[in-house]
Each structure stands twice: as structure tokens, then as C-alpha cells.
Amino acid sequence: MTRPRFLPDNFMLMLLCTVALASLFPAQGRATDMLKVATTVAISLLFFLHGAKLSRSAILAGLGHWRAHLMVFSATFLLFPLIGWGLQPVLSPFVTPELYVGFLFLCVLPSTVQSSIALTALARGNMPAAICAASASTLLGIVITPFLVGLLLAKGAAMADPLATMGRIAMQLLLPFVAGHLLQPVVGEFVKRRASVLKFVDQGSILLVVYAAFSHAVIDGLWSALPLPALAGLAVLCAVLLGLVLSLLTWACRMLGFSKEDEVSIVFCGSQKSLISGVPMANVLFSASAAGAIVLPLMVYHQMQLMVCAVLARRYARRPEDRGAADPAGAPAGVEQRRPG
């Protein structure tokens, strides 16, 4: 029996269970120190594997679509932050100050890789462009996100110095990613063959960091400081943000004359926010006691983007085939179609 799409996916259910576990049995004492070492190792391994998965041929295939990449970059690192910052007087009363800090942090995160590509494939979009744009967003976000955090949250409580944390982020995220990509010719095939097994590294790393973050937050009284109306308000904020971004990206793509295949890749790559990048970055950029509340908006938005964009992808997929349209792998079918950029 197929699970209804309005229900959380398996990974989201595991995240909710992890939050519940941290709420009931938070890590304390020596266990906290051991957990800190374990999360550092797990996240470094996670980004090493993501670097190893990134094919150089996919990068070269997608580089020519520079206008599409510029749209994704602008949406990810300009449109999102402007919405979060510009609507703060209107939206911040719905939640607590700590949750709005997390909401702003969500706005400056890079795009996802896996879900952006999967949604683009389902919707018969430009796959090479999606692979290149999503991968570039992840890589650039390692540098740009801390800078934007410092710009938007310069007075945010419990925030570490963004410039000082760039070195830590480079060591924990960027260096393993680059090392994995450089070794891609050696380990790439092994990683692809073990994709189903290595998926547990992805999910296990995030669950470990979420448990550590919420353990600290629970000990410092997270749930007593978060009333239920604020959690409901957080869902409203995420829905408004996702709706605005999807609408503006779709309108801009059609106004600028992008093909339908490019529109698909731009809409999905530009509207997604990465849980895999966001949780480790929050762990580095913010104090241990603040990280739990900081990642809560990201968890809500992550599930919302998956459910809404899955429905949207199926609507795109139902469009009639064009003679010159690209297939899901990005190769032209029949007469070559002219693409912007």
C-alpha cells in the first residue's frame, strides 16, 4: 500500500524520533564530548562521499547553462535572504525570536543535491543543469552561508564569529568534499555501487548531529521556551516562504523566456534548502545550546518542500512531449531545442 503524500517520509519520521529521544534522554557529561567527536567525524565522511559522488562529466555537461545557474544562485542566496529580512516586521510576531533566527538561517542555506535532481528527473527537466547548479550551490554555500549569517544575524545571540568559523567549516566540510571529488576517479564507482548502503551514512550523520543539537537545547530548556502557537506560526512562515519562492521563480522563468526543461530545473534547484548542509553548519556557526532551535525551521521547511514539490513535479511531468524537448537525462530528443544561455 502506497503511503499518502501528505504524510512525512521515513527520514522525517526518523528525525522526529531522534528529537523525541533527545528530549527524553539528552546526552550529558562525558557522553557530550564523545558525541561531539563522533559528529565531526560523521559529517566529514558525509561530505567526502558527496564529493566522491560528484561526476566531473556532469559538471561539464551542465556548465553551458549559465543563465539557469545564475537564476538558481540568485534565488538561493539573494531572493531567500531578502524575503526573510524584508518580511521580518510582518512575520516575526508569529514565532519566538530564537525561531526567527533559525528562519533567517534557513533563508541563507544552499540548495539540496539529491531532492533537486530527483524532482527535476520526475518532472522531465534539464538534468545536467540541475546537477551542476545544485552541486555548485552546495559548494558555494560553504563560503557564502557564513558570510550571509554574519550580515543578517550580526547581533544574533549565541552566534559564533562567522569569519572565525569559516576556517572550521572549510576543515570539516570543504576539505573533505574537495578530497572526495579529487579521488572520484578512484572511488567514484565504488561509491555508486554502494549507494544504497552509503545512504545510511547520509542519514545517520544528520540524525547524530540533530540528536547532539537537541540534547544541548533540551538541557537548556528548549521546549519550555517554545509555546505551541509559536510552532504553529513556524509552519505558517515556512509555507509563506515556499509559496513566494515557487511563484516568483516560475514567473521569472516565463518572463525571461526559459524553456520548460530549464524552468523545471530552476524552480526545483532554486526553491530547495539543504538539511544535509544546514545541520552541520548550524552546529559550527551557533552555540550548542542554540543549535536545536536554529535547525527546527529547517526541519519543517525540508518536509514541506518535499511534499509540495513532489506534487508540482508530477504536474510538470503530465505536460505533453515537445518534439525538441530534452529527455530527463538532458539529451535532445529529435530536433535540438534552443535553450537560453
SERO-4910 file (N, C-alpha, C, O; in steps of 0.05 Angstrom, whole numbers):
BEGIN
 pado doro    nc1    nc2    nc3   cac1   cac2   cac3    cc1    cc2    cc3    oc1    oc2    oc3
  Met    A     17    -24      0      0      0      0     18     25      0     36     27     17
  Thr    A     13     44    -18     29     68    -21     22     88      1     -2     93      6
  Arg    A     42    100     13     37    119     34     27    145     22     38    154      2
  Pro    A      6    157     33     -4    183     23     18    204     24     34    204     42
  Arg    A     18    222      4     40    242      1     39    263     23     59    277     27
  Phe    A     16    266     37     15    286     57     28    277     83     32    293    102
  Leu    A     35    251     85     48    241    109     78    244    106     89    245     84
  Pro    A     93    247    129    122    250    128    135    226    116    125    203    119
  Asp    A    159    229    103    173    207     93    188    192    116    188    202    139
  Asn    A    201    170    109    214    154    130    236    170    145    239    168    169
  Phe    A    252    185    130    273    200    142    262    222    161    273    226    183
  Met    A    241    235    153    229    254    171    218    241    197    220    252    219
  Leu    A    207    217    194    198    203    218    222    196    236    219    197    260
  Met    A    244    189    224    268    183    240    278    208    254    288    207    276
  Leu    A    276    231    240    284    256    252    267    263    276    276    271    297
  Leu    A    241    259    273    222    264    295    228    246    319    226    254    342
  Cys    A    234    220    313    241    202    334    267    210    348    270    207    372
  Thr    A    286    220    333    311    230    344    307    254    362    318    255    384
  Val    A    290    272    354    283    295    371    269    285    397    276    295    418
  Ala    A    251    266    394    238    255    418    258    242    437    257    245    461
  Leu    A    277    226    425    297    213    441    315    233    456    321    230    479
  Ala    A    323    255    442    339    275    454    324    290    476    335    299    496
  Ser    A    297    293    472    281    306    492    278    290    517    277    301    540
  Leu    A    276    263    514    273    246    537    299    238    550    302    236    574
  Phe    A    319    233    533    346    223    543    368    239    530    383    229    513
  Pro    A    371    265    537    392    281    525    420    272    534    424    262    557
  Ala    A    439    275    516    467    268    523    478    288    543    474    312    540
  Gln    A    492    278    563    503    295    584    531    285    592    538    262    587
  Gly    A    546    303    605    572    295    615    592    286    594    595    299    573
  Arg    A    605    263    600    625    253    581    613    244    554    626    245    533
  Ala    A    588    237    555    574    229    530    573    252    511    574    248    486
  Thr    A    571    277    521    570    300    503    597    303    488    597    309    464
  Asp    A    619    299    502    645    302    489    649    280    468    659    286    446
  Met    A    641    256    474    643    234    455    625    239    431    633    233    408
  Leu    A    602    250    436    583    256    414    594    278    396    590    277    371
  Lys    A    608    297    407    620    319    391    640    308    372    641    316    349
  Val    A    657    290    381    678    277    364    664    261    342    672    261    319
  Ala    A    644    245    350    630    228    331    617    244    309    617    236    286
  Thr    A    604    266    317    590    283    296    610    295    277    605    297    253
  Thr    A    633    304    287    654    316    270    663    295    249    666    302    225
  Val    A    669    271    258    679    250    240    657    243    220    662    240    196
  Ala    A    632    240    230    610    232    212    605    253    190    600    245    167
  Ile    A    605    278    198    600    299    178    622    301    158    617    306    134
  Ser    A    647    298    167    670    299    148    667    276    128    672    279    104
  Leu    A    660    252    138    656    229    120    633    234    101    635    227     77
  Leu    A    612    246    110    588    253     93    596    270     70    589    265     47
  Phe    A    611    292     75    619    310     54    640    298     35    642    305     12
  Phe    A    657    280     46    676    266     29    661    249      9    668    249    -15
  Leu    A    640    235     18    625    218     -1    609    234    -21    606    226    -44
  His    A    599    258    -13    586    275    -32    605    285    -53    597    288    -76
  Gly    A    629    291    -46    649    299    -65    656    276    -84    660    280   -108
  Ala    A    657    252    -73    663    228    -90    641    221   -109    645    210   -130
  Lys    A    616    228   -102    593    223   -119    591    242   -143    579    236   -163
  Leu    A    603    266   -140    600    287   -160    617    280   -185    642    281   -183
  Ser    A    604    275   -206    618    267   -231    628    292   -246    613    312   -249
  Arg    A    653    292   -255    664    314   -270    649    318   -297    646    340   -306
  Ser    A    641    296   -309    627    297   -334    600    311   -331    592    326   -349
  Ala    A    587    307   -308    561    320   -303    566    350   -300    549    366   -308
  Ile    A    588    358   -287    594    387   -284    598    399   -312    587    420   -317
  Leu    A    614    386   -328    620    397   -355    595    399   -372    591    417   -388
  Ala    A    577    379   -369    553    378   -385    534    401   -378    519    411   -395
  Gly    A    535    409   -353    516    430   -344    527    458   -344    512    477   -340
  Leu    A    553    461   -348    565    488   -345    555    508   -366    555    532   -360
  Gly    A    547    498   -389    538    517   -410    513    532   -404    507    552   -417
  His    A    497    522   -386    471    535   -379    475    556   -358    463    555   -336
  Trp    A    491    576   -364    499    596   -344    476    613   -335    475    621   -312
  Arg    A    456    618   -353    433    635   -344    416    620   -324    406    632   -305
  Ala    A    413    594   -328    398    578   -308    413    578   -281    401    580   -260
  His    A    440    575   -282    455    574   -257    454    601   -243    452    602   -218
  Leu    A    454    623   -258    452    649   -246    425    653   -233    423    665   -211
  Met    A    404    642   -245    377    643   -232    376    628   -206    365    638   -186
  Val    A    388    604   -206    388    588   -181    404    601   -160    396    603   -137
  Phe    A    428    612   -167    445    626   -148    430    650   -136    431    654   -112
  Ser    A    417    665   -153    403    689   -144    380    682   -125    375    696   -105
  Ala    A    365    661   -132    343    652   -115    353    643    -88    343    650    -67
  Thr    A    375    627    -88    385    614    -64    397    634    -45    392    634    -21
  Phe    A    414    652    -55    430    670    -38    422    699    -39    434    715    -25
  Leu    A    402    706    -55    392    734    -55    362    735    -49    354    750    -31
  Leu    A    346    720    -64    317    722    -61    308    712    -33    294    726    -19
  Phe    A    317    689    -25    310    678      2    318    698     24    301    705     40
  Pro    A    344    706     25    351    725     47    335    751     47    328    762     68
  Leu    A    329    761     23    314    786     21    285    782     31    275    800     45
  Ile    A    273    759     26    246    754     36    247    752     67    231    764     80
  Gly    A    266    736     77    269    733    106    274    759    120    262    765    142
  Trp    A    291    776    109    298    801    121    276    822    117    269    837    136
  Gly    A    265    824     92    246    844     86    219    840    100    205    859    107
  Leu    A    211    815    104    185    809    117    187    805    147    168    797    160
  Gln    A    211    810    158    214    805    187    194    821    204    184    809    223
  Pro    A    188    846    199    168    860    215    141    847    214    125    849    233
  Val    A    134    834    191    108    822    188    107    794    199     88    786    212
  Leu    A    129    778    195    129    750    202    139    744    230    130    724    242
  Ser    A    157    760    240    169    753    266    150    751    289    155    735    308
  Pro    A    127    766    290    108    763    312     96    735    314     85    728    335
  Phe    A     97    719    292     85    692    292    102    673    309     91    652    317
  Val    A    127    678    313    145    659    327    162    673    348    160    698    351
  Thr    A    177    657    362    196    669    382    220    680    368    226    673    345
  Pro    A    235    698    381    260    709    369    279    687    361    293    689    340
  Glu    A    282    666    377    301    644    371    292    630    346    309    623    329
  Leu    A    266    625    342    257    612    318    261    629    293    266    619    272
  Tyr    A    258    655    297    262    672    273    291    674    265    298    676    241
  Val    A    309    671    284    338    669    278    342    643    261    357    644    241
  Gly    A    329    622    269    330    597    253    318    600    226    327    588    206
  Phe    A    296    616    224    283    621    199    302    636    180    303    630    156
  Leu    A    316    656    190    335    671    174    358    653    166    368    656    144
  Phe    A    367    636    184    388    617    177    379    599    154    395    593    136
  Leu    A    355    589    155    343    573    134    345    589    107    351    577     86
  Cys    A    340    615    107    340    631     83    367    633     70    369    638     46
  Val    A    389    630     84    416    633     73    430    607     66    453    607     59
  Leu    A    416    585     69    428    559     64    429    552     34    413    563     19
  Pro    A    448    535     26    449    527     -2    426    508     -9    411    499      8
  Ser    A    424    502    -35    403    483    -45    412    455    -39    435    449    -32
  Thr    A    393    437    -42    398    408    -39    410    397    -64    410    410    -85
  Val    A    421    373    -63    431    359    -87    411    337    -94    400    337   -116
  Gln    A    407    318    -75    391    295    -81    363    301    -89    353    293   -110
  Ser    A    348    317    -73    320    321    -78    316    339   -103    297    335   -118
  Ser    A    334    359   -107    332    376   -130    334    360   -156    319    363   -175
  Ile    A    354    341   -157    358    325   -180    335    305   -184    326    301   -206
  Ala    A    327    293   -162    305    273   -164    279    286   -174    265    275   -191
  Leu    A    273    310   -164    249    324   -172    251    333   -202    231    332   -217
  Thr    A    274    342   -210    279    350   -238    275    327   -256    263    329   -278
  Ala    A    285    303   -248    282    279   -265    253    271   -267    243    265   -289
  Leu    A    238    272   -245    210    265   -245    194    284   -262    175    275   -275
  Ala    A    202    309   -263    187    329   -278    197    332   -307    188    350   -322
  Arg    A    215    315   -316    227    316   -343    240    343   -348    235    355   -369
  Gly    A    257    351   -330    272    376   -333    300    372   -343    307    350   -351
  Asn    A    315    394   -343    343    394   -353    361    382   -331    370    396   -313
  Met    A    368    357   -334    383    343   -313    412    353   -311    421    358   -288
  Pro    A    427    356   -332    454    366   -329    456    393   -315    473    398   -298
  Ala    A    437    411   -323    437    437   -310    430    435   -280    442    449   -263
  Ala    A    411    417   -273    404    413   -245    427    402   -229    432    411   -207
  Ile    A    441    382   -240    464    370   -226    486    391   -221    496    393   -199
  Cys    A    492    407   -241    513    427   -239    504    449   -219    520    457   -202
  Ala    A    479    459   -222    470    481   -205    468    473   -176    477    488   -158
  Ala    A    457    449   -170    454    440   -143    481    435   -130    486    441   -106
  Ser    A    500    423   -145    526    417   -134    542    443   -129    555    445   -108
  Ala    A    540    462   -147    553    488   -144    542    503   -120    557    516   -105
  Ser    A    516    501   -116    503    514    -93    514    503    -67    519    519    -49
  Thr    A    516    477    -65    527    465    -41    555    474    -35    562    481    -13
  Leu    A    572    474    -56    600    482    -53    602    511    -46    617    518    -27
  Leu    A    588    529    -60    589    557    -55    578    564    -27    586    583    -14
  Gly    A    558    549    -19    545    554      7    564    551     30    559    564     51
  Ile    A    584    535     28    603    531     49    617    557     56    625    562     79
  Val    A    620    575     36    633    601     39    612    623     43    615    641     60
  Ile    A    591    622     26    572    645     26    554    645     50    547    666     61
  Thr    A    545    621     59    526    620     81    537    633    107    523    649    119
  Pro    A    562    627    115    573    641    139    574    671    136    569    686    154
  Phe    A    580    680    111    581    709    106    553    721    109    550    742    122
  Leu    A    533    708     98    506    719    100    495    717    128    480    734    137
  Val    A    503    696    143    496    695    171    506    719    187    492    731    203
  Gly    A    532    726    181    543    749    194    529    775    186    527    794    202
  Leu    A    520    776    161    506    800    151    479    803    163    471    825    172
  Leu    A    463    782    164    435    783    173    433    780    203    414    791    215
  Leu    A    451    766    216    449    759    244    472    770    260    481    757    279
  Ala    A    483    793    252    506    804    266    502    808    296    521    806    311
  Lys    A    477    813    303    470    817    332    456    793    344    445    795    366
  Gly    A    455    771    329    441    747    339    455    735    363    479    732    364
  Ala    A    439    728    382    450    716    407    461    688    401    451    674    384
  Ala    A    481    681    415    493    654    414    505    647    388    509    623    381
  Met    A    512    667    371    524    662    345    554    666    347    563    686    358
  Ala    A    569    647    336    598    650    336    606    670    314    590    676    297
  Asp    A    631    679    315    641    698    295    642    684    268    657    664    265
  Pro    A    626    693    248    625    680    222    652    677    209    658    657    196
  Leu    A    669    698    211    695    697    198    713    676    211    727    661    197
  Ala    A    711    674    237    727    654    251    718    625    244    734    607    243
  Thr    A    691    622    240    681    596    235    685    586    206    682    563    200
  Met    A    692    605    188    697    597    160    720    576    159    718    557    143
  Gly    A    740    580    175    762    561    176    753    534    186    761    513    175
  Arg    A    736    534    206    725    508    217    707    494    196    708    470    193
  Ile    A    691    510    182    674    499    162    690    488    139    684    467    128
  Ala    A    711    503    131    729    493    110    742    467    117    744    449    101
  Met    A    750    464    142    763    439    151    744    416    153    750    394    145
  Gln    A    720    421    163    700    400    168    684    393    143    676    370    140
  Leu    A    679    412    125    661    408    103    675    410     76    674    392     60
  Leu    A    688    433     71    700    438     45    723    419     39    725    408     17
  Leu    A    742    416     58    765    399     53    758    370     47    768    359     28
  Pro    A    740    358     63    732    330     56    717    329     29    721    310     14
  Phe    A    701    349     23    687    350     -3    706    350    -26    704    335    -45
  Val    A    726    368    -25    746    371    -46    762    345    -48    768    336    -70
  Ala    A    770    334    -25    786    309    -26    770    287    -38    781    271    -54
  Gly    A    744    285    -32    727    264    -44    725    268    -74    725    248    -89
  His    A    722    293    -83    719    298   -112    745    292   -126    745    281   -149
  Leu    A    768    299   -115    794    293   -127    799    263   -130    812    254   -149
  Leu    A    788    248   -110    791    219   -111    768    205   -126    767    181   -126
  Gln    A    750    221   -138    727    210   -152    734    189   -173    721    169   -176
  Pro    A    756    194   -189    763    173   -209    771    147   -196    768    126   -209
  Val    A    780    147   -171    789    123   -157    766    110   -142    762     85   -144
  Val    A    750    126   -128    730    114   -110    701    119   -120    682    109   -109
  Gly    A    698    134   -143    672    141   -152    654    117   -159    631    116   -151
  Glu    A    665     97   -173    649     73   -180    642     57   -155    620     47   -153
  Phe    A    660     56   -136    654     41   -111    631     55    -96    613     41    -86
  Val    A    632     82    -95    611     97    -82    584     92    -96    563     89    -83
  Lys    A    584     93   -122    559     88   -137    548     60   -133    524     57   -130
  Arg    A    566     40   -133    556     13   -128    545      9   -101    528     -8    -97
  Arg    A    555     24    -81    546     21    -53    526     43    -46    523     50    -22
  Ala    A    512     54    -65    495     77    -60    474     71    -39    469     88    -21
  Ser    A    462     48    -40    441     41    -21    451     38      7    438     45     27
  Val    A    476     29     10    489     26     36    498     53     46    494     60     70
  Leu    A    511     69     29    521     94     37    500    115     43    505    135     55
  Lys    A    475    109     35    453    126     42    450    128     73    442    148     84
  Phe    A    457    106     86    456    106    116    476    125    128    472    135    150
  Val    A    499    129    114    519    149    124    506    177    123    509    192    141
  Asp    A    493    183    100    479    209     98    460    213    121    462    232    136
  Gln    A    441    195    123    420    198    143    430    195    171    422    210    189
  Gly    A    448    176    176    459    172    202    474    196    213    473    203    236
  Ser    A    489    210    195    504    234    203    486    256    212    490    269    232
  Ile    A    465    260    196    445    281    203    431    275    229    427    292    246
  Leu    A    423    250    233    409    242    257    427    246    282    418    254    303
  Leu    A    453    240    278    472    243    300    475    273    308    475    279    332
  Val    A    477    290    288    480    319    294    455    330    306    456    347    324
  Val    A    432    321    295    406    331    306    403    322    336    394    338    352
  Tyr    A    411    297    342    409    288    369    427    305    387    419    312    409
  Ala    A    452    311    378    470    327    394    459    355    398    460    366    420
  Ala    A    449    367    377    439    395    379    415    396    397    414    414    414
  Phe    A    396    378    395    372    379    412    378    370    440    365    379    459
  Ser    A    399    354    444    407    347    472    415    372    487    405    377    509
  His    A    432    388    475    441    413    487    417    432    491    414    444    513
  Ala    A    400    434    471    378    453    473    357    444    494    347    461    509
  Val    A    352    418    496    333    408    516    344    413    545    328    422    562
  Ile    A    369    409    549    381    414    575    378    443    583    375    450    606
  Asp    A    380    461    563    377    490    568    349    499    567    344    523    567
  Gly    A    329    481    566    301    488    568    288    496    542    271    514    542
  Leu    A    295    482    520    284    489    494    253    488    494    240    508    487
  Trp    A    241    466    502    213    462    499    196    480    518    174    488    511
  Ser    A    207    487    541    193    505    558    193    534    547    175    550    554
  Ala    A    212    540    529    214    567    517    199    568    491    198    590    479
  Leu    A    188    546    481    175    546    455    145    538    458    139    515    459
  Pro    A    128    558    460     99    552    462     88    540    436     99    545    415
  Leu    A     66    526    439     54    513    415     45    533    394     49    528    370
  Pro    A     34    557    401     28    576    380     52    585    363     49    590    339
  Ala    A     76    585    375    100    592    360    107    571    340    116    577    318
  Leu    A    103    545    348    108    523    329     88    524    306     96    518    283
  Ala    A     63    530    312     43    533    290     50    557    272     48    555    248
  Gly    A     59    578    285     68    601    269     92    595    251     94    606    229
  Leu    A    109    577    260    132    570    244    123    556    219    135    560    197
  Ala    A    103    539    221     92    525    197     81    546    177     84    543    153
  Val    A     68    567    187     58    588    170     81    603    156     79    608    132
  Leu    A    102    609    170    125    622    159    137    606    136    144    617    115
  Cys    A    141    580    141    153    563    121    135    561     96    145    561     74
  Ala    A    109    559    100     90    558     78     91    583     61     91    582     37
  Val    A     92    606     75     93    632     61    119    634     45    119    642     21
  Leu    A    141    626     57    167    628     43    168    610     19    176    619     -3
  Leu    A    159    585     22    159    566     -1    141    576    -23    148    575    -47
  Gly    A    117    585    -16     98    594    -36    108    618    -51    105    619    -76
  Leu    A    120    638    -37    131    661    -51    154    654    -70    154    664    -93
  Val    A    172    637    -61    195    630    -78    186    615   -102    195    621   -125
  Leu    A    169    595    -99    159    579   -122    145    597   -142    149    595   -166
  Ser    A    128    615   -132    113    633   -150    131    652   -165    128    656   -189
  Leu    A    150    665   -150    168    684   -163    187    671   -183    192    682   -204
  Leu    A    197    647   -177    215    633   -195    200    625   -221    211    628   -243
  Thr    A    176    615   -218    160    607   -241    154    631   -259    157    630   -283
  Trp    A    146    653   -247    140    677   -262    165    688   -276    164    695   -299
  Ala    A    188    689   -262    213    699   -274    222    682   -297    231    693   -318
  Cys    A    220    656   -294    229    638   -316    212    642   -341    223    642   -363
  Arg    A    187    647   -338    169    651   -361    173    678   -373    171    682   -398
  Met    A    178    698   -356    182    725   -366    209    727   -382    211    742   -401
  Leu    A    229    711   -373    255    712   -386    258    692   -409    279    691   -421
  Gly    A    237    677   -415    237    660   -438    252    634   -436    262    624   -456
  Phe    A    255    624   -412    269    598   -409    251    576   -420    226    577   -420
  Ser    A    264    555   -430    249    531   -438    236    518   -414    243    523   -391
  Lys    A    216    501   -419    203    487   -397    222    470   -382    220    467   -357
  Glu    A    241    457   -396    260    440   -382    278    456   -363    284    447   -341
  Asp    A    287    479   -373    303    496   -356    287    508   -333    297    510   -310
  Glu    A    262    514   -338    244    524   -317    242    504   -294    243    511   -271
  Val    A    239    478   -302    237    457   -281    261    456   -264    259    456   -239
  Ser    A    285    456   -276    310    454   -260    314    479   -243    323    477   -220
  Ile    A    306    503   -253    309    527   -237    290    528   -214    298    535   -191
  Val    A    265    521   -219    245    521   -198    252    502   -175    250    509   -152
  Phe    A    261    478   -182    267    459   -161    294    464   -147    296    462   -123
  Cys    A    314    470   -163    340    476   -150    339    502   -134    353    505   -114
  Gly    A    324    521   -144    323    547   -131    305    549   -106    308    567    -90
  Ser    A    287    530   -103    268    531    -80    275    512    -57    264    514    -36
  Gln    A    294    494    -62    301    474    -41    323    485    -22    339    501    -30
  Lys    A    322    476      2    342    483     22    353    457     34    338    438     40
  Ser    A    379    456     38    393    431     45    394    426     75    406    441     90
  Leu    A    382    404     83    384    394    110    412    383    115    422    386    137
  Ile    A    423    370     95    450    358     98    471    378    103    490    374    118
  Ser    A    469    401     89    489    423     94    481    440    118    498    449    133
  Gly    A    455    444    122    446    463    142    451    454    171    460    470    188
  Val    A    446    428    177    450    419    204    479    421    213    485    431    235
  Pro    A    499    411    197    527    414    205    535    443    207    550    450    226
  Met    A    526    461    189    533    489    191    522    502    216    536    517    229
  Ala    A    498    495    224    486    506    248    503    497    272    507    511    292
  Asn    A    513    472    271    529    461    292    555    476    296    566    478    318
  Val    A    565    487    273    591    502    274    586    532    280    601    544    295
  Leu    A    565    543    268    561    572    269    549    582    295    553    605    304
  Phe    A    533    565    308    519    573    332    528    557    356    539    535    354
  Ser    A    522    567    380    529    553    404    512    528    406    491    525    394
  Ala    A    523    508    421    509    482    424    481    485    435    463    471    427
  Ser    A    477    504    453    450    507    466    430    520    447    406    516    450
  Ala    A    440    535    427    422    549    408    416    532    384    396    537    370
  Ala    A    433    513    377    431    499    351    404    484    348    394    482    326
  Gly    A    393    473    370    368    458    368    346    475    358    331    467    339
  Ala    A    342    499    369    321    517    359    327    527    331    309    533    315
  Ile    A    353    530    325    361    541    299    353    522    276    344    531    255
  Val    A    356    495    280    351    476    259    321    468    257    313    455    238
  Leu    A    305    476    276    277    469    276    262    480    251    247    466    238
  Pro    A    266    506    244    253    516    219    262    501    194    246    496    176
  Leu    A    287    493    193    298    478    171    284    451    168    277    442    146
  Met    A    279    437    191    266    411    190    237    414    180    228    397    165
  Val    A    223    435    189    196    439    180    195    446    150    179    434    135
  Tyr    A    213    464    141    213    472    113    222    448     95    211    445     73
  His    A    240    432    105    250    409     89    228    390     82    225    382     59
  Gln    A    211    384    102    189    365     96    168    379     79    157    366     61
  Met    A    163    404     83    144    419     67    152    420     38    136    417     20
  Gln    A    178    426     33    187    429      6    185    402     -9    179    402    -33
  Leu    A    190    380      5    188    354     -8    160    347    -16    155    338    -39
  Met    A    141    352      2    113    345     -4    101    363    -26     88    353    -45
  Val    A    106    389    -24     95    408    -44    108    404    -71     94    403    -92
  Cys    A    134    402    -72    148    399    -97    144    372   -110    146    370   -135
  Ala    A    138    351    -95    132    326   -107    106    328   -123    103    317   -145
  Val    A     86    342   -112     61    346   -126     66    363   -151     55    358   -172
  Leu    A     82    384   -148     88    402   -170    103    387   -193     98    392   -216
  Ala    A    121    370   -185    137    355   -205    119    337   -221    123    334   -245
  Arg    A     99    325   -209     80    307   -223     63    324   -243     55    314   -264
  Arg    A     57    348   -235     42    366   -253     59    373   -278     49    373   -300
  Tyr    A     84    379   -273    102    385   -295    105    360   -313    105    363   -338
  Ala    A    106    337   -301    111    312   -317     87    305   -335     90    291   -355
  Arg    A     63    315   -328     40    310   -345     38    327   -370     20    323   -386
  Arg    A     56    346   -373     55    363   -397     61    346   -422     76    326   -420
  Pro    A     50    354   -445     55    338   -469     84    339   -478     98    360   -473
  Glu    A     93    318   -491    121    318   -502    123    337   -525    106    339   -542
  Asp    A    145    353   -524    152    370   -547    172    356   -565    189    341   -555
  Arg    A    170    361   -591    188    347   -609    217    354   -603    235    337   -607
  Gly    A    222    378   -595    250    386   -590    258    385   -561    279    394   -553
  Ala    A    240    374   -543    245    375   -515    267    356   -507    271    335   -520
  Ala    A    281    363   -485    302    346   -475    290    324   -459    269    327   -446
  Asp    A    302    300   -460    293    278   -443    304    283   -415    320    301   -411
  Pro    A    295    266   -394    304    270   -367    334    270   -363    343    281   -344
  Ala    A    348    257   -381    377    257   -378    390    281   -390    415    285   -387
  Gly    A    375    299   -402    385    323   -413    393    321   -442    402    341   -453
  Ala    A    391    298   -455    398    295   -483    375    303   -501    352    295   -494
  Pro    A    380    318   -523    358    325   -540    344    301   -553    358    282   -561
  Ala    A    318    303   -556    303    282   -570    294    293   -596    277    311   -596
  Gly    A    303    283   -618    295    293   -644    310    319   -650    335    320   -648
  Val    A    295    339   -659    308    365   -666    317    379   -641    303    379   -621
  Glu    A    342    390   -642    353    402   -619    337    427   -611    329    443   -628
  Gln    A    333    430   -585    317    453   -576    336    475   -567    356    470   -553
  Arg    A    330    500   -575    347    522   -566    341    529   -537    318    531   -529
  Arg    A    362    531   -521    359    538   -493    371    565   -487    391    572   -500
  Pro    A    360    580   -469    373    605   -461    400    599   -449    402    580   -433
  Gly    A    420    614   -455    446    611   -443    460    587   -453    483    581   -445
***
